[in-house]
Amino acid sequence: MATIGAAGAPTPSTSQSLRPIEFSGHTSNVRSTAFLQDGKRALSASWDGSVRMWDIENRCALGEPIVQHDNYMLSVVVSPDGKLIASGGGTRVFISDAEDGHLVMELNSVHKSWVNCVCFSPDGKALATCSDDRTVAVWDVATGTNLVPPFQAHFSQVRWVSYSPDGQRLLTASNDNTIQVWDVSTRRPVEPGFTQPITGHQYGITCAIWSHGGDQIISSSMDGTIGFWHSKTGEQIGDFCRGHTAAIWSISLAPGGEYLSSASFDGTVRLWDVTTHAQIGPPLEHGDEIYSATFSPDGLAIISGGHAREGRIFLWDVRSLIQGHVTTQQRSVSPLSHPAQHVEVPIVPRPKKGRSCLCFWR
């Protein structure tokens, strides 16, 4: 039997460490996942039109869906202070209370097609949205006012939008195979360096995020690779991460920023070292196409969602993979080759704070 760890997620025995603990609830594909800050609850947005909140310890849905829409729900995120939940589906955007899930407000629709992604600003005061209509918009979270009217960001669907750590720039990823960095206030590409978008992937970009320090941009593509780019120049850093055999639909950084998860249509979630770009351990076999894989607040669990039967949700433990990777790094450091160097190996910190399938990898 699994027990519940400090972060609220099950702690399986060694023999079960890479086997999922299953949940059930949705009746169609899970498109997006997130953890609440307490680590004891999780969220999922599904093509069945709902956003659900999950009790990890008791392995069940917490009441009725916090959002029930008549269209696909494609994105769900938690505000930086952990108090609000934003979700998008169809052309609509919803703000809910993270404590009990009640609907706080629905934002007036300005997009003309699917809202693919929603993202809070670092201070939690603004919300950026992007759409299949090729536009990006920004909202005042307190009032629901549209702060930045929709502006055309790409020549094709905008799949992802992400705020820079300083809140001054927006990062967008598009099906037109490009990544762009925008000045939030001017709605223009950031200069110097970004009058031209980042290119390098062979097919559409599905996700683009900032490194924790903001010095790198990390992207995933339908070509099955992950790229790393200088955030000021757009130049590529190192090699692409390769290993997936189908499109990568999303990527997520661990809380400490040292590790990266990727969710792929090849049916696997993979972990990567952000510094070396090496894969960490074997792939986590989901069995069906995966849309989303997100780290828990303590960095020791991953939730992943995608296609599966019976509306299942899974929880997986990734501690053994991360600890094994750290041990391998330690063994690879030779005192003779670094006689005057003190080498510190990074570890994941513990911050204080169809049918469908959602997987929790712990």
matplotlib code that plots the C-alpha trace (Angstrom):
import matplotlib.pyplot as plt

x = [0.0, 1.2, 1.5, 1.1, 4.3, 4.8, 3.7, 0.5, 1.4, 1.6, 5.0, 5.0, 7.3, 10.4, 8.7, 5.9, 8.0, 7.4, 3.8, 0.9, -1.7, -5.0, -7.8, -11.0, -13.3, -13.1, -14.9, -12.6, -9.0, -7.1, -5.5, -3.8, -2.7, -1.5, -0.8, -2.2, 0.5, -0.3, 0.8, -2.3, -4.6, -4.3, -6.2, -7.1, -8.7, -10.4, -12.1, -15.2, -15.7, -14.7, -11.9, -11.7, -9.9, -8.5, -7.8, -4.5, -4.5, -8.0, -7.6, -10.9, -12.4, -13.3, -17.0, -18.3, -16.1, -15.1, -15.8, -18.3, -18.2, -20.0, -16.6, -13.2, -11.2, -7.5, -5.6, -5.5, -3.0, -2.6, -1.7, 1.8, 0.2, -1.8, -5.2, -6.7, -7.1, -7.4, -8.7, -9.5, -11.8, -13.5, -13.2, -13.9, -11.6, -12.6, -11.1, -11.9, -11.0, -8.3, -9.6, -13.1, -13.2, -16.1, -16.2, -14.9, -15.5, -15.7, -13.6, -15.4, -14.5, -12.1, -10.7, -12.4, -11.2, -9.8, -8.0, -5.0, -3.1, -3.5, -0.7, -0.5, 2.1, 4.7, 2.9, -0.4, -2.1, -2.4, -3.3, -2.1, -4.1, -3.3, -5.6, -5.9, -7.0, -3.2, -3.6, -2.4, -4.3, -3.7, -6.2, -6.5, -7.1, -8.8, -11.3, -11.5, -10.6, -8.9, -5.5, -3.9, -6.4, -5.7, -2.8, -1.6, 1.5, 2.1, 0.9, -0.7, -2.2, -0.5, -0.1, 1.6, 2.2, 4.5, 5.6, 9.2, 10.3, 10.4, 6.9, 8.0, 8.1, 5.8, 7.0, 4.8, 5.0, 3.2, 2.3, 4.1, 7.4, 8.5, 9.0, 8.7, 9.5, 7.2, 7.4, 4.2, 3.6, 4.3, 3.1, 6.2, 9.1, 11.8, 14.8, 17.6, 17.7, 14.1, 13.0, 13.1, 11.5, 13.5, 13.5, 15.2, 12.5, 11.3, 7.6, 5.2, 6.2, 3.9, 5.3, 7.9, 8.9, 11.5, 14.3, 14.0, 16.6, 15.2, 18.4, 17.2, 14.1, 13.1, 10.8, 9.1, 8.0, 5.9, 9.2, 9.8, 12.7, 13.4, 15.4, 17.3, 17.9, 19.6, 16.7, 18.5, 19.8, 17.7, 20.9, 20.6, 22.4, 23.8, 22.0, 18.4, 17.1, 16.2, 14.5, 10.8, 9.5, 6.5, 5.4, 6.1, 3.0, 4.3, 7.3, 7.5, 10.3, 10.9, 10.6, 14.4, 14.8, 17.4, 15.1, 12.6, 9.6, 8.2, 4.9, 4.7, 2.3, 4.7, 3.0, 5.9, 6.9, 10.7, 12.9, 15.8, 18.8, 18.5, 22.3, 23.5, 20.4, 20.7, 17.7, 17.3, 16.4, 14.0, 10.9, 7.7, 5.3, 1.9, 0.5, -1.4, -0.8, 0.1, -0.7, 0.6, 3.2, 3.6, 5.9, 4.5, 5.6, 8.3, 9.6, 9.2, 6.0, 4.6, 1.1, 0.5, -2.7, -3.7, -5.7, -6.7, -9.7, -12.2, -11.2, -8.3, -5.8, -2.4, 0.2, 3.8, 6.9, 10.0, 12.3, 14.2, 15.0, 16.2, 18.2, 19.7, 20.7, 22.3, 24.3, 25.5, 26.7, 28.5, 30.3, 31.3, 33.2, 36.9, 38.9, 42.0, 40.5, 39.3, 42.0, 41.2, 37.4, 34.6, 31.7, 28.2, 25.6, 22.2, 19.3, 15.6, 14.7, 11.5, 9.8, 7.8, 5.3, -11.4, -11.6, -9.0, -6.0, -4.3, -1.1, 0.6, 4.2, 5.6]
y = [0.0, 3.5, 6.0, 9.8, 11.9, 15.4, 17.0, 15.0, 12.6, 8.9, 7.3, 3.9, 1.0, 0.5, -2.1, 0.2, 3.4, 3.6, 2.3, 4.6, 5.1, 5.5, 8.0, 8.2, 11.1, 12.7, 11.2, 12.6, 13.6, 15.6, 18.5, 20.4, 19.6, 21.6, 21.1, 23.4, 24.9, 22.6, 19.6, 17.7, 18.8, 18.8, 20.2, 18.9, 20.5, 18.1, 17.9, 16.9, 20.6, 20.4, 21.5, 19.2, 19.4, 16.2, 15.0, 13.2, 11.5, 10.1, 9.5, 11.1, 14.2, 17.0, 17.5, 18.6, 20.2, 23.7, 24.7, 23.0, 24.3, 23.3, 23.2, 21.7, 23.0, 23.3, 25.0, 25.4, 27.2, 28.4, 32.0, 32.6, 33.2, 30.0, 31.8, 31.7, 29.2, 30.4, 28.1, 28.5, 26.6, 27.4, 31.2, 31.7, 32.3, 31.5, 32.7, 30.4, 30.4, 27.9, 27.2, 25.9, 26.1, 28.6, 30.7, 34.2, 35.6, 34.8, 37.2, 38.8, 36.9, 38.7, 35.7, 34.4, 30.8, 28.3, 29.6, 27.3, 28.6, 30.9, 32.3, 34.5, 37.3, 36.8, 39.2, 37.5, 40.8, 40.0, 37.0, 36.4, 34.3, 33.0, 31.5, 29.6, 33.0, 33.9, 36.5, 37.2, 39.3, 40.4, 40.8, 42.6, 39.7, 41.9, 43.6, 41.4, 44.3, 43.6, 45.5, 44.6, 44.0, 40.9, 41.5, 39.2, 37.4, 34.8, 33.7, 30.5, 29.3, 30.5, 27.4, 28.8, 32.1, 32.6, 35.6, 36.3, 36.2, 40.0, 40.3, 42.7, 40.2, 37.6, 34.5, 32.9, 29.6, 29.0, 26.4, 28.5, 26.9, 30.1, 31.5, 35.2, 37.5, 40.5, 43.7, 43.6, 47.4, 48.0, 44.7, 44.7, 42.2, 42.9, 44.7, 44.1, 40.5, 39.7, 41.7, 38.2, 35.2, 32.2, 29.4, 26.0, 23.4, 21.6, 21.6, 23.6, 24.8, 23.4, 25.0, 27.6, 28.5, 30.6, 29.2, 30.2, 32.9, 34.1, 33.7, 30.8, 29.9, 26.3, 25.0, 21.8, 20.9, 18.6, 17.4, 15.5, 17.7, 20.2, 23.3, 25.7, 29.4, 32.5, 34.8, 38.0, 36.9, 33.9, 31.9, 28.1, 26.7, 23.2, 20.4, 19.5, 17.0, 13.9, 10.7, 11.0, 9.4, 11.6, 15.2, 16.7, 18.6, 20.3, 20.8, 21.7, 22.8, 21.3, 23.9, 24.2, 24.7, 21.9, 19.3, 19.3, 17.0, 16.5, 15.0, 13.3, 11.7, 8.7, 7.7, 8.6, 11.3, 11.9, 13.8, 15.9, 17.6, 21.3, 21.9, 18.8, 18.2, 14.5, 12.3, 11.3, 7.6, 5.6, 7.0, 6.8, 4.7, 6.3, 4.0, 6.6, 10.0, 12.6, 16.4, 17.5, 16.6, 18.9, 18.8, 18.8, 21.7, 19.6, 18.4, 14.7, 14.0, 14.6, 14.7, 13.9, 13.9, 12.7, 10.0, 6.9, 4.7, 5.1, 8.6, 7.5, 9.7, 8.4, 9.4, 8.5, 8.8, 10.3, 10.5, 7.3, 8.8, 12.1, 10.6, 8.1, 11.0, 13.0, 9.9, 9.3, 12.9, 12.6, 9.5, 11.1, 13.9, 13.0, 14.7, 14.2, 16.0, 18.9, 19.3, 22.9, 22.8, 22.3, 20.8, 21.0, 18.7, 20.4, 18.7, 19.4, 21.7, 21.6, 25.0, 26.2, 26.7, 9.2, 8.8, 10.6, 9.9, 12.1, 10.6, 11.6, 10.4, 10.2]
z = [0.0, -0.7, 2.0, 1.9, 2.0, 3.4, 0.1, 0.1, -2.7, -2.2, -1.4, -3.1, -2.2, -4.3, -6.5, -7.2, -7.8, -11.5, -11.5, -11.5, -8.8, -10.7, -10.4, -12.5, -13.4, -16.8, -19.8, -22.5, -23.1, -20.4, -22.0, -19.1, -15.5, -12.5, -8.8, -6.1, -3.9, -1.0, -3.0, -1.8, -4.6, -8.3, -11.3, -14.7, -17.8, -20.2, -23.6, -21.7, -20.9, -17.3, -14.9, -11.9, -8.6, -7.1, -3.6, -4.0, -0.5, -0.9, -4.7, -5.7, -7.3, -4.8, -5.5, -8.8, -11.6, -10.7, -14.3, -16.5, -20.1, -23.3, -25.1, -24.8, -21.8, -22.9, -20.2, -16.4, -14.2, -10.6, -9.6, -8.1, -4.6, -4.9, -4.4, -7.9, -10.7, -14.4, -17.1, -20.8, -23.1, -26.4, -26.6, -22.9, -19.9, -16.2, -12.9, -9.9, -6.2, -5.3, -1.8, -2.6, -6.5, -6.7, -9.9, -9.3, -12.7, -16.4, -18.6, -21.6, -24.7, -27.1, -28.9, -32.0, -31.7, -29.2, -26.2, -26.1, -23.0, -20.0, -17.9, -14.8, -14.6, -11.8, -9.5, -10.2, -11.3, -15.0, -17.1, -20.6, -23.1, -26.6, -29.2, -32.5, -33.9, -33.9, -31.2, -27.7, -25.1, -21.5, -18.7, -15.3, -12.9, -10.2, -12.5, -15.6, -17.8, -21.0, -20.5, -23.9, -26.7, -28.9, -31.2, -33.9, -32.7, -35.4, -38.8, -37.4, -34.2, -31.0, -28.9, -25.8, -23.9, -21.0, -18.9, -18.3, -14.6, -14.5, -16.0, -18.7, -21.7, -23.1, -24.9, -27.6, -29.4, -32.7, -35.2, -37.7, -36.4, -34.6, -31.1, -30.4, -27.5, -27.0, -24.9, -22.8, -22.9, -26.6, -28.0, -30.2, -30.5, -27.9, -29.3, -29.8, -31.0, -31.5, -34.6, -36.1, -34.3, -33.1, -35.7, -35.6, -35.1, -38.1, -37.2, -35.1, -31.7, -29.0, -25.9, -24.9, -21.3, -19.5, -17.4, -13.8, -14.1, -17.4, -19.3, -21.4, -23.4, -23.6, -26.4, -27.5, -31.0, -33.0, -34.4, -31.1, -29.9, -27.1, -27.9, -25.7, -26.7, -25.3, -24.2, -25.3, -28.7, -29.7, -30.4, -29.8, -26.7, -27.1, -28.9, -29.0, -26.5, -28.6, -27.5, -28.2, -31.3, -31.8, -31.1, -27.7, -26.6, -23.5, -21.2, -17.5, -15.2, -11.8, -8.9, -8.7, -12.4, -12.8, -14.4, -17.2, -18.0, -21.5, -22.5, -25.9, -28.3, -28.3, -25.0, -22.7, -20.2, -20.1, -17.7, -18.8, -17.2, -18.1, -18.0, -19.9, -22.0, -21.1, -20.5, -16.8, -16.4, -18.6, -20.0, -18.0, -20.0, -20.1, -22.8, -24.7, -26.2, -23.6, -23.6, -20.2, -17.6, -14.6, -11.5, -8.0, -5.7, -4.0, -7.4, -6.5, -8.5, -12.0, -13.1, -16.8, -18.8, -22.2, -24.0, -22.1, -21.3, -18.5, -17.6, -15.5, -13.6, -12.5, -9.8, -10.3, -8.1, -9.8, -6.8, -7.8, -11.2, -9.9, -7.0, -9.4, -11.7, -8.9, -7.8, -11.3, -11.5, -8.2, -9.4, -12.6, -10.8, -10.5, -7.8, -10.0, -13.0, -10.8, -8.1, -7.3, -7.8, -5.4, -7.4, -6.0, -7.6, -7.8, -6.1, -6.3, -3.4, -1.3, -1.6, 1.3, -0.1, -26.5, -22.7, -20.8, -18.8, -16.2, -14.7, -11.5, -11.7, -8.2]

ax = plt.figure().add_subplot(projection="3d")
ax.plot(x, y, z, "-o")
ax.set_aspect("equal")
plt.show()
